Amino acid sequence: MKSQGRSSSDTPFSYPVKVAHVSANAVRVTIEADEVEREGLAKLWKVLSVRSLKAELQVNRWKRDGVRIKGTVEGEIVQACVVTLEPVESRISESLEQVFVPEGSKLARLVLDGQGEMVLDPDGPDSPEPFVGDTIDAGALVAEFAAMAIDPYPRKSGVEFAGHTEAAGAEIIRPSPFAALKDWKKD
């Protein structure tokens, strides 16, 4: 995640977690974006507005010097319909789980097969994310998971795009892929 190297001022929604204060026992944290943060997120995500963004998180130590953040993200946003440009309300409901380890940790190394290719399990857990310094920005993590849940093509219910010229019934004749070879001659 790119945001972990940023300072808190670079992201509109920030909740710094000091790694040294994280214990092995999970601590429950609730974070919620205020009006200024929601306006900043709306600009960042290029949506009309962010009505709410809230996360219920559990933060605890992972292995020796890593941190695990696990929880749920809930939110409401308003986007422009891709057909009519009218406002469309959307709900965000995502679960998140991310493990962070210090930069250079052995736990963050990629697993390679005998030929130098990465071994990834698409159904397995994500690889631990390295962090720099002594702080992890849980707010930026929440914002990233929320952003991934946004519908890239919101459409108002019952609205369809009509007027596409190819759908008007005209048959399109495409040239043969071999037509360009008819004038080609061997020397």
Helices and strands as residue ranges (DSSP letters): G 2-5, G 8-10, E 16-18, G 19-21, E 27-32, H 35-45, E 49-62, E 66-80, E 87-102, G 106-108, E 129-131, E 135-137, H 138-148, G 165-168, G 179-181
